[in-house]
Structure formats: C-alpha cells, structure tokens
C-alpha cells in the first residue's frame, strides 16, 4: 500500500473519530442553542460515516467479522463477477470486430520492412545470417545428388544428336579454313617422316616385296626380273623417298592442281557429312555405347565435395555478408516496395491471417483473464481491489461523515423552527 492510500485510509478514520468525539463532547452543552446545533451535526455525521463504513466494508467482507446477510458481496459473487467481466471483455470491449478493425489500420508490411532494414545493420543479425548459411551448406548432402546428376547428364547425352554436332563441327572447320591447315599439317608431318632413314628403308623393303610378288608373263616378266636384279632395297628406297618428297613439296604449293582437287574433295565430304546416314547412325550408336559405359557417380561426388568446400570458404569470407548478402536483401526489399501490387497483396494476406488468428483465438482472451483471476485467492483479489480503488472508497466514508454533519445541522435547525 502506497503513502497516498495510507493517507486516505487514515483520513477516513480521523473523520469518523472527529464525528464521534464531537458528538460526545456536545452532550453536556446540548441544552444550549449552539450545543444542540453541533450535536445534531456530529450525530448525523457519525451515523453517515458509520453507515458508509458499513456499506463499503460489506462489499469486501463481513463487517466486524459478523456474518450479516447481504455482506461480503464480492467474495460471495466472485464467479458471477468474473463471468460478467469476461463477457464484458469479449462482447463489448474487445470484440472480434473491434480488434480486426484496429488491425486493418496498421500497415504491417511497412513496419516489417522497416524492422528488417534496421536489423540488417546489427552485428547480431549478420552473425545469424553467417551461421545460417554455414549450417545450410554443412547440412546439404551432395552425395544424394550424384545419382540424380548422373541420370540427368546421361539422359541429356542420349538426347544429343551426334550427327548434328558433327555437322556443326564440319561446317566450322570449312568456314574457318581448318581443313587446309590440317592438310598442310599432315603434309608437313609426312615430309618429316619421309626424310628419315627409317622411312627410306621401309619404302625400299615394300618396293622390293612388290616387285618380287608381282605376277607377269613373257617379256614383262623378263623386264621385272631384270629390274629386280639391278635394284636393291637401298636404291629403291632412295628413289621412292625422292619421289614422295617431290610430290609433297608440289602439293604444298597453293596453286597446285592436285592440292586444289584434294582440298575440294575434303570440303565436299565435310559439308555433306550429315548425308552419310550409315556413318551418322554408327556415330550415334558409338556415342550411346560410350554413354552407357560412363561411370559418373564417383567423379561427381569428388566434384561436389570440392564445390562444397569452396562454397564454405566463399561464405566464410569476412565481408561476404556485408558485400553480397545484405545488398541482395536490400535490393529485394527496394524492388518489393516499388511494386504496389505486391505490397498490397502481402498486406492483404497479413491482414487476413491476423483476422483469422484473432477469430480462432478470441475466446482465449476471456479464458486468460478468468484463468489469471482464478489463480488468485479471494483475500488476495480483495486486497488488490482495495489497493487500486482504496482511495476512492476511503473518500466515500469521509464524504459520508461530512455530508451527514451538514445534513444534521440542517435537520436540527429545521426541528428548532418547527
């Protein structure tokens, strides 16, 4: 009880004591006019103060502990008072409609976005974002993705038309002149080989075998035999080497007729490669067999593990949240605010959810009030009420005594006149 409540209670007691003392003090002088007036006033004030004391006390308990009928009204009607209070809260003060109407006036989206912007600057929020990203990456089981990725990659490779790919490569070779460069490279490498002693020896052996295994009759046979006796492997290899080198040098010239014929044939084969249906079917079959034999799960697991490690390292950079995550969130919020249709839709959804939540849980308001009141003992509840409205109650007693005093004066004067 605070000082103000104690002062009010003392004031009520003092006013009642003054009236009683005044009544007793005026008894000896009641024969005199002024004594009779004061006695009538103090008597009425005493009666009024006692009556108000009785009335106020009867609200909370039995006066003087005597079980007088119709006293201790609050303890006796506690359940009824509680139910009335709950009904008043639910049906008059805090109705579903009134709460919902108040909620509709609140712009939840603006408040939420402002809160998010404010919290994004805090170190605590940034730490939470950092921890959330780390935990999310750590909990990701990439091994479960390997079979799915392998299946999707193979499915994609099965659907790839190798002929179209080969046609695209062939067209690119012709367009960029790679065919001529490749032809020159082959000639260059062939020339390098042809200049070697091994090449000369090999060509000599092949030439000698060709002469010895040639079948002929008559004069041609005699000529071949004579040429074979005259030529050995070294001489024959030298002749073939010289011939081959001369032909390569001539073909390497840009205006050589054989060179142009060979390149024209190569380009024609490359341009029309997709028309060779059998070749394309064989290439697609080879591609499908190659895809069937592919074992991608293990390489994919290694690749995904490395990707996971790099993701963790990237996310754990000191400025990652500040430079990557926060700006992205802010851009998203700015774009969201700029789109009135999205803001309106979000606001409408939030209001509908709040209204639904209020409707479903409205009865819990009264239940919560009743539950809290039921937890209090009767004496505790009465003390709380007296403490909160005690000042006004004490002034009722004071007013009763003072008003009674003046009314007593008026009634005494009236009796004296009559």
C-alpha positions in Angstrom: 0.0 0.0 0.0 1.5 3.4 -1.0 1.6 6.5 1.1 -1.4 8.1 -0.7 -3.6 5.1 0.1 -2.5 5.0 3.7 -3.2 8.8 4.0 -6.7 8.3 2.6 -7.4 5.4 5.0 -6.2 7.5 8.0 -8.3 10.4 6.8 -11.4 8.3 6.8 -10.7 7.0 10.2 -9.9 10.5 11.5 -13.2 11.9 10.1 -15.2 9.2 11.8 -13.3 9.8 15.1 -13.9 13.5 14.9 -17.7 13.0 14.4 -17.8 10.6 17.4 -15.7 12.8 19.6 -17.8 15.8 18.6 -21.0 14.0 19.5 -19.7 13.0 22.9 -18.3 16.5 23.6 -21.6 18.3 22.8 -23.7 16.1 25.2 -23.0 18.4 28.2 -24.0 21.5 26.3 -26.9 20.1 24.4 -29.3 22.4 26.3 -27.7 25.4 24.7 -28.5 26.5 21.1 -25.1 26.2 19.7 -24.5 22.9 21.6 -27.8 21.5 20.2 -26.8 22.5 16.6 -23.3 21.0 16.8 -24.6 17.8 18.5 -27.2 17.3 15.7 -24.5 17.8 13.1 -22.0 15.5 14.8 -24.7 12.9 15.4 -25.8 12.9 11.8 -22.1 12.9 10.7 -21.4 9.9 12.9 -24.4 8.0 11.6 -23.5 8.8 8.0 -19.9 7.8 8.5 -20.8 4.6 10.2 -23.4 3.8 7.5 -20.9 4.4 4.7 -18.2 2.4 6.5 -20.7 -0.5 6.8 -21.7 -0.2 3.2 -18.1 -0.1 1.9 -16.9 -2.9 4.2 -19.9 -5.0 3.2 -18.6 -5.1 -0.4 -15.4 -6.9 0.5 -16.0 -8.8 3.8 -18.3 -9.2 6.8 -18.3 -6.0 9.0 -16.5 -6.8 12.3 -16.5 -10.5 11.1 -20.2 -10.8 11.8 -22.0 -12.8 9.0 -24.7 -10.3 8.4 -26.9 -11.1 5.5 -26.0 -9.4 2.2 -22.5 -8.5 3.2 -19.2 -9.8 1.8 -20.7 -9.3 -1.6 -17.6 -9.7 -3.7 -16.4 -13.0 -2.2 -19.9 -14.5 -2.4 -20.3 -13.4 -6.0 -16.8 -13.9 -7.2 -17.7 -16.4 -10.0 -20.6 -14.3 -11.2 -18.4 -11.1 -11.2 -15.6 -13.0 -13.1 -18.0 -14.2 -15.7 -19.6 -10.8 -16.1 -16.1 -9.3 -16.5 -15.2 -11.9 -19.1 -18.4 -11.4 -21.1 -17.8 -7.6 -21.0 -14.3 -8.0 -22.4 -15.3 -10.5 -25.1 -18.7 -9.0 -26.1 -18.3 -5.3 -25.5 -14.7 -4.0 -25.1 -12.5 -6.5 -27.1 -14.9 -7.9 -29.7 -13.6 -9.7 -32.8 -14.9 -6.8 -35.0 -13.3 -4.1 -32.9 -9.9 -5.8 -32.8 -10.0 -6.6 -36.5 -10.9 -3.0 -37.4 -8.0 -1.8 -35.4 -5.6 -4.2 -37.1 -6.8 -3.1 -40.5 -5.5 0.4 -39.8 -2.0 -1.0 -39.2 0.4 -1.2 -42.2 2.2 -4.4 -41.3 4.3 -4.5 -44.4 5.9 -1.1 -43.9 6.6 -2.0 -40.2 8.1 -5.4 -41.1 10.3 -3.9 -43.9 11.5 -1.1 -41.6 12.3 -3.7 -38.9 14.2 -5.8 -41.4 16.2 -2.9 -42.7 17.0 -1.8 -39.1 18.0 -5.3 -38.0 20.2 -5.9 -41.1 22.7 -3.3 -39.7 23.1 -5.1 -36.4 26.1 -7.3 -35.8 23.9 -9.9 -34.2 21.7 -10.2 -37.4 24.8 -10.5 -39.6 26.2 -13.3 -37.3 22.9 -15.1 -37.6 22.9 -14.9 -41.4 26.5 -16.1 -41.4 25.7 -19.1 -39.2 22.6 -19.9 -41.1 24.5 -20.1 -44.4 27.2 -22.2 -42.9 24.8 -24.6 -41.3 22.7 -24.8 -44.5 25.8 -25.7 -46.6 27.1 -28.2 -44.0 23.7 -30.0 -43.8 23.5 -30.3 -47.6 24.1 -33.9 -48.6 25.6 -33.6 -52.0 26.2 -37.3 -52.3 22.4 -37.8 -52.8 22.7 -35.5 -55.8 25.3 -37.6 -57.6 22.9 -40.4 -58.9 20.4 -37.7 -59.9 23.0 -35.7 -61.7 24.4 -38.7 -63.4 21.0 -39.7 -64.6 20.3 -36.3 -65.9 23.7 -36.0 -67.7 23.3 -39.3 -69.4 19.7 -38.5 -70.3 21.0 -35.3 -71.9 23.8 -37.1 -73.7 21.3 -39.7 -75.0 19.2 -37.0 -76.5 22.2 -35.3 -78.2 22.2 -36.0 -81.9 25.8 -36.7 -82.7 25.3 -36.1 -86.4 24.1 -32.5 -85.7 27.2 -32.0 -83.5 29.5 -33.5 -86.1 27.8 -31.4 -88.9 28.3 -28.2 -86.8 32.0 -29.1 -86.3 32.5 -29.9 -90.0 30.9 -26.6 -91.0 33.1 -24.7 -88.6 36.2 -26.4 -90.0 35.3 -25.4 -93.5 34.3 -21.9 -92.6 37.4 -21.1 -90.6 39.7 -22.9 -93.1 40.9 -25.5 -90.6 40.7 -28.2 -93.3 43.5 -26.6 -95.3 45.5 -26.1 -92.1 45.0 -29.7 -91.2 46.0 -30.8 -94.7 49.2 -28.7 -94.5 50.0 -30.2 -91.1 49.6 -33.7 -92.4 51.9 -32.9 -95.4 54.4 -31.4 -93.0 54.5 -34.4 -90.7 54.6 -36.8 -93.6 57.5 -34.9 -95.1 59.3 -35.1 -91.8 58.8 -38.8 -91.7 59.7 -39.3 -95.4 63.1 -37.6 -94.8 64.2 -40.2 -92.2 66.4 -43.2 -92.9 63.8 -45.4 -91.4 61.2 -44.2 -94.0 63.7 -44.8 -96.9 64.4 -48.3 -95.6 60.7 -49.1 -95.1 59.8 -47.9 -98.6 62.8 -49.9 -100.1 61.5 -53.1 -98.5 58.0 -52.5 -99.6 59.1 -51.7 -103.1 61.3 -54.8 -103.3 58.4 -57.0 -102.0 56.1 -55.5 -104.6 58.5 -56.3 -107.4 59.1 -59.9 -106.2 55.5 -60.7 -105.7 54.3 -59.2 -109.0 52.9 -61.8 -111.4 53.6 -61.4 -115.1 54.2 -63.4 -118.3 56.6 -63.2 -121.3 58.5 -60.0 -121.9 57.0 -58.2 -118.9 58.2 -60.9 -116.6 61.7 -60.8 -118.0 61.8 -57.0 -117.6 60.6 -57.2 -114.0 63.2 -59.8 -113.2 66.0 -57.8 -114.8 64.9 -54.7 -112.9 64.8 -56.6 -109.6 68.4 -57.9 -110.2 69.6 -54.4 -110.9 67.8 -52.6 -108.0 68.4 -53.3 -104.3 66.4 -52.1 -101.3 68.6 -49.1 -100.7 68.4 -47.8 -104.3 64.7 -48.5 -104.5 64.1 -46.8 -101.1 66.1 -43.7 -102.3 64.0 -43.5 -105.5 60.7 -43.8 -103.6 61.9 -41.3 -100.9 62.9 -38.7 -103.5 59.6 -39.2 -105.5 57.5 -38.8 -102.3 59.3 -35.7 -101.1 59.0 -34.0 -104.6 55.2 -34.8 -104.6 54.8 -33.4 -101.1 56.6 -30.2 -102.0 54.5 -29.7 -105.1 51.2 -30.4 -103.2 52.1 -27.9 -100.5 52.1 -25.1 -103.2 48.9 -23.0 -103.1 48.3 -23.2 -106.9 49.0 -26.9 -107.2 46.2 -28.6 -109.1 46.3 -31.8 -107.1 46.3 -29.8 -103.9 43.1 -28.0 -105.0 41.5 -31.2 -106.0 42.3 -32.9 -102.7 41.0 -29.9 -100.7 37.9 -29.7 -102.8 37.2 -33.4 -102.1 37.8 -32.9 -98.4 35.5 -29.9 -98.2 32.8 -31.7 -100.1 33.0 -34.7 -97.7 32.8 -32.3 -94.7 29.9 -30.3 -96.0 27.9 -33.4 -96.9 28.9 -35.5 -93.9 25.3 -35.4 -92.5 24.0 -37.0 -95.7 26.0 -40.2 -94.9 23.2 -41.8 -93.0 25.1 -45.0 -92.2 28.1 -43.1 -90.8 25.8 -40.9 -88.7 24.0 -44.0 -87.3 27.3 -45.6 -86.4 28.5 -42.5 -84.7 25.2 -42.2 -82.6 25.5 -45.9 -81.7 29.0 -45.4 -80.7 28.0 -42.3 -78.6 25.2 -44.3 -76.9 27.6 -47.1 -76.0 30.1 -44.6 -74.7 27.4 -43.0 -72.5 26.3 -46.5 -71.2 29.8 -47.2 -70.1 30.2 -43.8 -68.3 30.6 -44.1 -64.5 30.0 -40.6 -63.3 29.0 -41.1 -59.7 32.5 -41.1 -58.2 33.8 -38.1 -60.2 30.6 -36.2 -59.4 31.0 -36.9 -55.7 34.5 -35.5 -55.8 33.4 -32.5 -57.8 30.5 -31.8 -55.4 32.8 -32.2 -52.4 35.2 -29.6 -53.8 32.3 -27.4 -54.7 31.0 -27.7 -51.1 34.4 -26.8 -49.7 34.7 -23.8 -52.0 31.2 -22.6 -51.0 32.1 -22.8 -47.3 35.3 -20.8 -47.9 33.4 -18.3 -50.0 30.6 -17.8 -47.5 33.1 -17.5 -44.6 34.9 -14.5 -46.1 34.9 -11.6 -43.7 33.0 -9.3 -46.0 30.7 -11.8 -47.6 27.5 -10.9 -45.7 28.2 -7.2 -45.9 29.1 -7.1 -49.6 26.9 -10.0 -51.0 24.0 -10.9 -48.8 22.9 -7.6 -47.3 22.9 -5.7 -50.6 21.0 -8.5 -52.2 18.3 -8.4 -49.5 18.1 -4.6 -49.7 17.7 -4.7 -53.4 14.9 -7.2 -53.0 13.2 -5.0 -50.4 13.5 -1.9 -52.6 12.0 -3.8 -55.6 9.3 -5.1 -53.4 8.4 -1.6 -52.1 8.4 -0.2 -55.7 5.8 -2.8 -56.7 2.5 -1.6 -55.3 0.6 -4.7 -56.4 3.0 -7.0 -54.4 2.8 -4.8 -51.3 -1.0 -4.7 -51.5 -1.1 -8.5 -51.9 1.2 -9.0 -48.9 -0.7 -6.6 -46.8 -4.0 -8.2 -47.7 -2.6 -11.6 -46.8 -1.2 -10.5 -43.5 -4.5 -8.8 -42.5 -6.4 -12.0 -43.5 -4.1 -14.1 -41.4 -4.3 -11.8 -38.4 -8.1 -11.7 -38.7 -8.2 -15.5 -38.9 -5.9 -15.7 -35.9 -8.0 -13.3 -33.9 -11.2 -15.1 -34.8 -9.7 -18.5 -33.8 -8.2 -17.3 -30.5 -10.7 -14.6 -29.4 -12.2 -16.8 -26.7 -8.7 -17.2 -25.2 -8.8 -13.5 -24.1 -11.6 -14.2 -21.7 -10.2 -17.6 -20.8 -6.8 -16.0 -20.0 -8.5 -13.3 -17.8 -10.6 -15.9 -16.0 -7.5 -18.2 -15.6 -5.5 -15.4 -14.0 -8.3 -14.3 -11.7 -9.0 -17.9 -10.6 -5.3 -18.3 -9.6 -5.7 -15.6 -7.0 -7.1 -16.4 -3.6 -10.1 -14.4 -2.6 -8.3 -12.4 0.1 -5.5 -11.6 -2.4 -8.1 -10.5 -5.0 -9.9 -8.3 -2.4 -6.7 -6.7 -1.3 -5.8 -5.9 -4.9 -9.1 -4.3 -5.5 -8.9 -2.3 -2.3 -5.4 -1.2 -3.1 -6.4 0.0 -6.6 -9.7 1.7 -5.6 -9.0 2.2 -1.9 -8.5 6.0 -2.2 -12.0 6.4 -3.7 -13.5 4.1 -1.1 -12.0 6.0 1.8 -13.3 9.2 0.4 -16.8 7.7 0.3 -16.5 7.3 4.1 -15.1 10.8 4.6 -17.9 12.3 2.4 -20.5 10.3 4.3 -19.3 11.8 7.6 -19.0 15.4 6.3 -22.3 15.3 4.4 -24.0 13.8 7.4 -22.7 16.6 9.6 -24.1 19.3 7.4 -27.4 17.5 6.9 -27.6 17.1 10.7 -27.2 20.8 11.1 -30.0 21.5 8.6 -32.3 18.9 10.3 -31.6 20.3 13.8 -32.3 23.9 12.6 -35.5 22.6 10.9 -36.7 20.9 14.1 -35.9 24.0 16.2 -38.0 26.1 13.7 -40.9 23.7 13.7 
